[in-house]
Each structure stands twice: as C-alpha cells, then as structure tokens.
Amino acid sequence: MSAPVIAPKRLAFFERYLTVWVLVCMVVGVAFGAYKIWDYWDTVQNDREKSKANTAPQIVGEQLQGLPRQLEPALKEAEKGGAKPLKDWLDKAKRAGIIKDPRLAWVEIE
C-alpha cells in the first residue's frame, strides 16, 4: 500500500515575508538612529552658539580708558551738537594728545 500524500503546510504571512520584515526593521532602525544623531548634533551646536554669545564681553564706551574724566562733559556736549562740533572737538583733542585709544577709537566709531 502506498502512504497517504500529505499536503504541504502553508506558511503564515509573517513567516513567508520574514526577509522583507527584517529588511524593513533594519531600514527603520538606521533611519531612527540617523535622526537621533542629527538631533543630538543640532543640540550640541546650539549649546555652543549660546555659550559663545554669553561669554562675549559687553563693552561700555564710557568705561574705556584713554579720556580723562573731567573731559566727559565736553565730549557729551560735542556729541549733542552733531557731527561738525564732534569732529572739531576730536581734532583738538587729538592734537593736544588728551584722548587716546581705546576710547578714541570708540568715539570715532560711534
């Protein structure tokens, strides 16, 4: 007698496409990892920019050396008068040697 023929068992959907599932999971994992690395890099760059901005010294022109305190009111008056009186005052101060850098540069820049 011959043995009964058994029909092959059909594989489940997941088992049939196991290679595709593994490939999809790997691609999703790599994409998620790349996103997290990019996000971390962006955070580090932002922190560096904030720390550079916070450590920049704040310069106040009135506190710079190079101009005697008794000449501050005369400088303020020249600044109030406009460009021509300020230029005249600066020319006199330069010739007399009473205003020096860094305060001279600050006044000229303003």
ABEGO torsion letter per residue (X at the ends): XBBBBBBBBBBBAAAAAAAAAAAAAAAAAAAAAAAAAAAAAAAAAAAAAAAAAAABBBBBAAABBGBBAAAAAAAAAAAAAEAAAAAAAAAAAAAAGABBOAAAAAAAAX
